[in-house]
Amino acid sequence: MTTIIWGVFAVLALLWTGGAALLAQFIKWSVPGMALVGEASSGAVAAAATMPAWLSPFIEPALWTAVQQAVAGIVASLPAMTPLLGEVAAWLVPAVWVGWGLGLLSLLTLTLASTWLLRRSKLPIQHVKAGHLMALWRAFRR
């Protein structure tokens, strides 16, 4: 049972790390476009924001164009916030990794606590084989 707990931890940790890495890469990718906002028109920003190669299999070009137009409209309506965008982007990537660390620490704490509770329990869980999950479920329902 502890193998299952630690296996679930490993899978969730990999998913959590991959999500944080993708978010950090997306933020790094979008920073140059944010820097152009203060100096260029919304059309130049939309032209500079080409679709990344890794995103092209998942998003259709028409959808990407619509997203660019929506972003250009938002940027055009909020000219007072453009100086703040560069400052915000500078600390967003470290904030993503701090959030990743806190999330991973929480996941590790939950895993350690469940392993400790499993070992302290009086249920005969240690003797249940991997194929007998129904017996394990019945033991927990008692």
PyMOL commands that set and color helices and strands:
alter all, ss='L'
color gray80, all
select helices_A, chain A and resi 2-37+42-48+61-77+79-120+124-127+133-141
alter helices_A, ss='H'
color red, helices_A
deselect
rebuild
show_as cartoon
